[in-house]
Amino acid sequence: MLTLDLTNAPQWCDLIPGVRVRLRPLTTALMVSARSDPAIADLPESAATEEAALFMAKALARRAILAWEGIGDADGSPIEPSPEAIDALLDLWPAFEAFQTHYVAKALLLDAEKKRLCALADWSFGGGEGYCTACAGPCPDCPARLNRPQTLEGAQVWDLAQRLGGQMRVLPGAVIGWDMGAALALGAALGISAPAIAELLPALEAVMVRRINEQIAANRD
């Protein structure tokens, strides 16, 4: 099973021989910020996929790179990271490829896992298990199978979500969410990564709240 390798502390990443950069943890907030970069917004619809990928990588790198080693100016004097210098670094193919592989790919993996878990939550909290009673055996198109977690952290957070049935915050006639303090405490007791919980569980909570409140409204009618 894949692992997301989430961390809440900056880490060093080797890009090319003799050059390494210190990067912020790659979070959803950082990705959203990069996607809203003016350079991304100004890209024409006809832009090639490769061009869009380079612009996105530069936007992300400008926000993520905190420090670096092994980079200097034309005279060989060390320089500090700046937007212009970061863009110039990413214009080097080996540096761009390493940045995509060792940093951006983690965001894509996290985004894909979050979408899978939300689809699974939508099916599960929407009463999906009830449909399975009519099946003679495993269905090839079963949402529970198609959207099962693909990473260790995803599987752990999904297991945690299923344990939180008694930790709901409610108002008369409505569910408003899980007790996140209790969720974090339970996650810690189970040895689940706190950054993984922070990244994935709120998305599942939103789906759970919507689906359960739909059922409450339907039963009331």
Buried (B, 14 or more C-beta within 10 A) or exposed (E): EEEBBBEEEBBEBEBBEEBBBBBBBBBBEBBEBBEEBEEBEEBEEEBEEEEEBBBBBBBBBBBBBEEBEEBEEEEEEEEEBEEEBBBEBBEBEEBBEBBBEBBBEBBEBBEEBBEBBBBBBBBBBBEBEEEEEEEEEEBEEBBBEEBBBBBBBBBBBBEBBEBBEEBBBEEEEEBEBBBBEBBBEBBEEEEBBEBBBBBBBBBBBEBBBBBBBEEBEEEEE
